[in-house]
Amino acid sequence: MQFKTYLVSEVSRVNCKSHGVKSVKVPWVDLKGQFTSLFERFAIDVLLSASSKSKAAELLGLTWDEVHHIRKRAVQRGLDRRLLVEVTHVRIDEKSFLKGHHYASLLYNIDGKRVIEVVENRTKEAATELLKNLPEEVKEGIEAVAVDMWDPLPFGNQRKSSHC
């Protein structure tokens, strides 16, 4: 990882009757990426440790766009690998981000301690969208939903109270 290494290789192509001309998948790189899988894994570790994409790009000797695309591919790989069939207990919560009153609504798998979905805002529509985006088989398997009692959430507190 300390030295720039360029792999130059001809990648075989095949002409499939159904799908047309395709490049053969090589084990060291994603077809959509220009970096090896090992380097991208290292770059993700740097991204997790750095204060920003710009700082990570500087440390890696890459452009901001290259770091952004590495991160985007890593997120997609994670989404493709996640198993939602085991989701039975979920939690809806909101988190603030940036400065001011900017919020995101999150759907968590309580048992697996993972974030399943994130949408912008903390409104009833945002919470509804979290649940709407789930595949039907996942929705059918949900046994319990934990939410805070903030009024705009679909399950929010229906009674008004002047005390805690």
C-alpha positions as CSV (number, residue, x, y, z in Angstrom):
1,M,0.0,0.0,0.0
2,Q,3.0,2.3,0.4
3,F,3.8,2.4,-3.3
4,K,1.7,3.2,-6.4
5,T,1.3,0.1,-8.4
6,Y,-0.3,-0.1,-11.8
7,L,-1.8,-3.4,-12.9
8,V,-2.0,-3.5,-16.7
9,S,-3.7,-6.5,-18.0
10,E,-5.8,-7.4,-20.9
11,V,-9.1,-8.7,-19.7
12,S,-10.7,-11.3,-21.9
13,R,-14.1,-10.5,-23.5
14,V,-16.8,-12.9,-24.5
15,N,-19.6,-12.5,-26.9
16,C,-22.7,-13.8,-25.3
17,K,-25.7,-14.4,-27.6
18,S,-28.1,-13.2,-24.9
19,H,-26.2,-10.3,-23.3
20,G,-23.7,-9.2,-26.0
21,V,-20.0,-8.5,-25.5
22,K,-19.0,-8.8,-21.8
23,S,-15.7,-8.5,-20.0
24,V,-14.6,-11.5,-17.9
25,K,-14.7,-10.7,-14.2
26,V,-11.2,-10.6,-12.7
27,P,-10.8,-11.3,-9.0
28,W,-8.8,-8.2,-8.1
29,V,-11.2,-5.5,-9.3
30,D,-14.8,-4.5,-9.6
31,L,-15.7,-4.0,-13.2
32,K,-17.0,-0.5,-12.4
33,G,-13.9,0.6,-10.5
34,Q,-10.4,1.4,-11.4
35,F,-8.8,0.3,-8.1
36,T,-8.1,-3.1,-6.7
37,S,-10.5,-4.5,-4.2
38,L,-7.8,-4.6,-1.6
39,F,-7.0,-0.9,-2.1
40,E,-10.6,0.1,-2.0
41,R,-10.9,-1.8,1.4
42,F,-7.9,0.2,2.6
43,A,-9.5,3.5,1.3
44,I,-12.7,2.7,3.2
45,D,-10.6,2.4,6.4
46,V,-9.0,5.7,5.7
47,L,-12.4,7.3,5.0
48,L,-13.8,6.0,8.3
49,S,-10.8,7.5,10.2
50,A,-10.6,10.8,8.3
51,S,-12.6,13.9,9.2
52,S,-13.8,14.3,5.6
53,K,-13.7,13.0,2.1
54,S,-11.3,15.8,1.2
55,K,-8.9,14.8,3.9
56,A,-9.1,11.1,3.0
57,A,-8.5,12.0,-0.7
58,E,-5.4,13.9,0.4
59,L,-4.1,11.1,2.5
60,L,-4.7,8.5,-0.3
61,G,-3.3,10.7,-3.1
62,L,-6.7,10.6,-4.9
63,T,-9.2,13.1,-6.1
64,W,-12.4,13.8,-4.1
65,D,-14.4,12.2,-6.9
66,E,-12.3,9.0,-6.8
67,V,-12.9,8.7,-3.0
68,H,-16.6,9.5,-3.4
69,H,-17.0,6.7,-6.0
70,I,-15.0,4.2,-3.8
71,R,-17.4,5.0,-0.9
72,K,-20.4,4.8,-3.2
73,R,-19.4,1.3,-4.4
74,A,-18.7,0.2,-0.9
75,V,-22.1,1.3,0.3
76,Q,-23.8,-0.5,-2.6
77,R,-21.8,-3.7,-1.9
78,G,-23.0,-3.5,1.7
79,L,-26.6,-3.0,0.7
80,D,-26.4,-5.9,-1.7
81,R,-25.1,-8.2,1.0
82,R,-27.5,-7.3,3.8
83,L,-30.0,-10.0,4.9
84,L,-33.4,-8.5,5.6
85,V,-35.2,-11.8,6.0
86,E,-34.1,-12.0,9.7
87,V,-35.6,-8.6,10.6
88,T,-38.4,-9.0,13.2
89,H,-37.9,-6.1,15.6
90,V,-37.3,-2.6,14.2
91,R,-37.0,0.9,15.6
92,I,-37.7,4.2,13.9
93,D,-35.7,7.2,15.2
94,E,-34.5,10.5,14.0
95,K,-31.0,12.0,14.0
96,S,-29.9,15.5,13.4
97,F,-27.1,16.2,11.0
98,L,-25.3,19.2,9.6
99,K,-25.9,22.5,11.4
100,G,-29.4,23.8,12.3
101,H,-32.5,21.7,12.2
102,H,-31.7,19.1,9.5
103,Y,-32.9,15.6,10.3
104,A,-32.9,12.2,8.9
105,S,-35.3,9.4,9.9
106,L,-33.7,6.0,10.4
107,L,-35.1,2.5,10.5
108,Y,-33.0,0.1,12.6
109,N,-32.9,-3.6,13.0
110,I,-32.9,-3.9,16.8
111,D,-31.8,-7.5,16.8
112,G,-29.0,-7.1,14.3
113,K,-28.1,-3.6,15.5
114,R,-28.0,-2.3,12.0
115,V,-29.4,0.6,10.1
116,I,-31.8,-0.7,7.4
117,E,-32.9,2.5,5.7
118,V,-32.4,6.3,6.0
119,V,-34.6,9.0,4.5
120,E,-34.3,12.8,4.8
121,N,-36.5,14.7,7.3
122,R,-38.4,13.7,10.5
123,T,-41.9,13.8,9.3
124,K,-44.8,11.4,9.2
125,E,-44.2,11.0,5.5
126,A,-40.5,10.2,6.1
127,A,-41.4,7.5,8.7
128,T,-44.0,6.1,6.4
129,E,-41.5,6.0,3.5
130,L,-39.0,4.0,5.7
131,L,-41.6,1.3,6.1
132,K,-43.0,1.5,2.5
133,N,-39.5,0.9,1.0
134,L,-39.2,-2.5,2.7
135,P,-39.9,-5.6,0.6
136,E,-43.2,-7.3,1.3
137,E,-41.7,-10.4,2.8
138,V,-39.7,-8.3,5.3
139,K,-42.8,-6.3,6.3
140,E,-44.7,-9.5,6.9
141,G,-41.9,-10.8,9.2
142,I,-41.9,-7.7,11.5
143,E,-43.3,-8.5,14.9
144,A,-42.7,-5.2,16.7
145,V,-41.9,-1.6,15.9
146,A,-40.3,0.7,18.5
147,V,-40.7,4.5,18.1
148,D,-40.5,7.5,20.2
149,M,-43.7,9.4,20.8
150,W,-42.9,12.4,18.7
151,D,-46.3,13.6,17.3
152,P,-45.5,13.6,13.5
153,L,-44.4,10.0,13.5
154,P,-47.2,7.6,12.3
155,F,-47.3,6.0,15.8
156,G,-46.8,9.3,17.7
157,N,-48.5,10.2,20.9
158,Q,-52.1,11.0,20.1
159,R,-52.9,12.8,23.4
160,K,-51.5,16.2,24.3
161,S,-50.0,16.6,27.8
162,S,-48.6,19.6,29.5
163,H,-46.4,17.5,31.8
164,C,-43.7,14.8,31.3
